Amino acid sequence: MPTAQEQVEREVSKVIVITGAGDGLGRALARRFARDGETVILLGRTLSKVEAVAQELGEPHFAVACDVGNPDSVRAAFAAIAQRHPRIDVLINNAAIYEPFTLAEVRDEQIAASLATNVAGPIHCAREALPLLRGGGHIINVTSESVPLKMPMLWLYAGGKAGLELMSDMWARELEPEGVRVTVVQAGMMMDETKTGSSWPMDVAIRFAKENAKVGLNLRERGISHYNSVTDVFRAVLDMPADLHIGSVALSARKR
């Protein structure tokens, strides 16, 4: 049973900005927080995808086109947000590119895209959101279990997420005087009913599985959690009392 103070805090709607909100975890978070009575702003590179989710949710939720790897696109997105909400409560940096390859075969455009989205993207978004977050806001950066697992062929993705974890820790210290909390949620394998398989070429997916098996990571034996289950963790992080802070949460799926 929540205390009277907790009930009052939950009754005040939070304004939550989610990147990569057109599908996957981002979409599940948008649906969850909208259901909880929060106001959700959905950012995505493909406007039609985030608009579809925003239309599903209805007012007061809305979508904004935003390529997190493009600083001009991020500036424009947060300028548009500020026109409607001079203050936001939460930024969830969820957008990411997840693609396996070896060092010998990685292409220039793959390097640039991964670094732009997975590393520069959260920086661009946090920087532009900061004026709207000061005095009680919260940044949540989504990372991956591939950081501690060191999964073969995911070195660039995991390396970017490891860098984001380090930056998050340092941001937390830097932004504490401004009243902004920073939390990392390190997630494991996730999916929902709309995800029917990998978008990678079949030969790449097979090679990825084989290379992981060589180091003892049998992908068929690893658990997969539902996106909706993972949203409970984000809810708990945001509901932490003001005198508590969670620097990082590490999640791993259970095989059932």
C-alpha positions, 0 to 999 in steps of 0.5 A: 500500500503506497503512503500518502506522499507516494500517492501524491507523487504518482498523481502528478504526471511526469513528462517522459521523453523516449528515444527509439520509441517506434518499436521494441523496448521504446514502444513498450515503455511509451505504452506503459507510461501512458497507461500509468498516466504520464505524458510521453514524447516519442522520438524516432528517426522514422516519423511514421513509426513514432506517429503510429504509436503516438496516435495509438496512445492519443492525447496528450502524447505526441511524436517528434522526428529525431535522428539521435546521431545527427546533432541538428536533428536533436536540437530541432527535436528538443526545441519543438519539445520545449515549445510545448513543455518548458520542463521535462522530468525524464529522458530515456536514451533507448535508441540503438543500432545492434549489428554483429561483425568482425574487425576484418569485415566492418564497413566504414558506414557501420562504424560511423552509424554505430558510434553516431547512434549508440555513443554520440546519440545519448550525448546529443540528447542529454545535452539538449534535454539538460536545460529542461531537466534541471532541478529534479529531472532524471536521465536513464541510459539503456545499455546491454548485457553484452558489455559484461558478456563480451559477446563475439562480433558485438565488440563495437555495440558493446564497446559503445554501451560500455562507454555510455556506462562510464559516461553515465557514472560521470554525468551523475556526479557532474549533474548532482548539484543541478538536481539531475539523476542519471541511471543505467539500465543494463538489459538482457535479451528481450522481445515481444509478440511482434518480433518474429526473428532477427533482421540480420542476413541469415548467414550473419545470424548463423555465424554470430550464433556459432562464434558465441557458442565457441566461447560458451554462450549458447544463444538457444539456451539463454533466456529472453524476457518480454519487453513489458516485464522490463518496463517494470524496472523503469517504473521502479527506478522513476518511483525512487524517493528523492533521497535515494538514487540507483546508479545502475540496474543489471537485468538478465532474462530467465529461461522458463 
